[in-house]
């Protein structure tokens, strides 16, 4: 029994081995590729037996089963050689067309044939942007030459699709090779609807536009559109970047035309004649365009003329601003304004609002000014001039008078309308425009007065800054000198106390006369500086000191007169007491306010006064400051 089983198994193995051998033979006969169904028919063997044998065959690396086909490695080498021949002939192949030709999966052809044998059997390159496309260097060179030749022959914008069809080049390859051919032109895009614009066409466009503009100094939008330009205005700005252009609705004109019209307008105004502007402008301009040109030129001319008149008035404005600062009226006005602001700033604001509403009501009721900002401005200015020129009518129109008074209270009028009229009157009368003198003067007054206020503010700030620096230096210098002299007196006092008491009087008298007089002189010079009094020389005589003491304000006069009286007392203690009064007063105030004691020298008195500023009433602080 066992023997028969072994014989059957051995027979089965021999049959399988024989079947495998016959399958390989058939595979070789068919060139390395055969279908398993056809193989079963050829060998007259059941398909299941064929599949069993195939499973054993494909365990090796030489044969593989793909879509029911047995395929050997030498078959793949064979089709690789065929693909190479086709590639060299066509210059380009794709995996898609090979799939249709060989009826094999695309993945098999790409990975097991094309990529495996590329550079070995297949001579070519794989497209880096499309892995399923392969080409030769000769094909790329030929394609570049065809594209370059087609582009060189074009003289007008052409759709890229037309060029691709003419050259029989795929869109992807055309876009890839376009940058490499150094084409004499540009592509309008990288999409399918892009067009190629030759450089010669663009140059001809630019040359025509520039030439036409230089000859005629204008360009019509319709003409540019006929040239194929979709954005005429943007194109003109790019081609003529340095030209002074005026863009209108139908065309763009250059500076020569505008200058010609401007000159003709000035001559017409000067000669008081008429001018046919249409004859000076291109015929393509519409009535609206002509009106726009005239409006811009007249506005520019008016502004230029007004600016010239304003410049004529600037010298007087400068002088009056500097004069009002030197006279002190500017400082006095703003000091009074600041003092008045604390009590009634809010009511003034409300009255001002009511005043403006009432003024608008009167203007609307009068029907003279009309609508718009210009009408309102004319009415307001006329009222102000009426108040300045006819003071007798002040009581007849209380509302208008009130408006003028508040105006003058809030804004300092440095240069008046009358001043401006006097400056520009001769100029306007020579040109026959004397009836415009009041209006132009009224128009210029606001701006010039603001300029004058700015000049005055700058000058006042400079004077204040210089005065502050000078006073600070004077204060520091006087303080140092007085301290030195007081210390000297105390040292000399120790020396004279060594003498007999009956002999000390004459020494004390001399000490007070000399060094005490020097201290009084320094204090007098300092007080004179604070009171804006002139002092002649550094050394003051008794007469000069007395004169200064007489002219000082009460804040300085009282303590200095007391100090002057101590010079004849022949008593140093009273002199010291008078000199130290301020020092002691400051320390006492500090102790009272802070409930803390302070030990400070005379040099530190200014620091203590500054500290006390926030805790004292304004008048008390001012008194301390004056005494110091």
Secondary structure as UniProt FT lines:
FT   HELIX           2..29
FT   TURN            30..31
FT   STRAND          33..35
FT   HELIX           36..43
FT   HELIX           47..57
FT   TURN            58..59
FT   STRAND          63..66
FT   TURN            67..68
FT   STRAND          69..72
FT   HELIX           73..90
FT   STRAND          92..94
FT   HELIX           95..102
FT   HELIX           106..107
FT   HELIX           108..114
FT   HELIX           115..117
FT   TURN            119..121
FT   STRAND          125..126
FT   TURN            128..129
FT   TURN            131..132
FT   STRAND          133..135
FT   HELIX           137..152
FT   STRAND          158..159
FT   HELIX           160..167
FT   HELIX           171..178
FT   TURN            179..182
FT   STRAND          185..187
FT   TURN            192..193
FT   STRAND          195..198
FT   HELIX           199..216
FT   STRAND          218..220
FT   HELIX           221..226
FT   TURN            227..228
FT   HELIX           232..239
FT   TURN            240..242
FT   STRAND          246..247
FT   STRAND          251..253
FT   HELIX           255..271
FT   HELIX           277..280
FT   TURN            283..284
FT   HELIX           287..327
FT   HELIX           329..366
FT   HELIX           372..389
FT   HELIX           391..393
FT   TURN            394..396
FT   HELIX           398..410
FT   HELIX           417..430
FT   TURN            431..432
FT   HELIX           434..436
FT   HELIX           437..496
FT   TURN            497..498
FT   HELIX           501..511
FT   HELIX           512..516
FT   HELIX           517..530
FT   TURN            531..532
FT   HELIX           542..551
FT   HELIX           554..566
FT   TURN            567..570
FT   HELIX           572..594
FT   HELIX           602..604
FT   HELIX           605..612
FT   HELIX           613..615
FT   HELIX           618..627
//
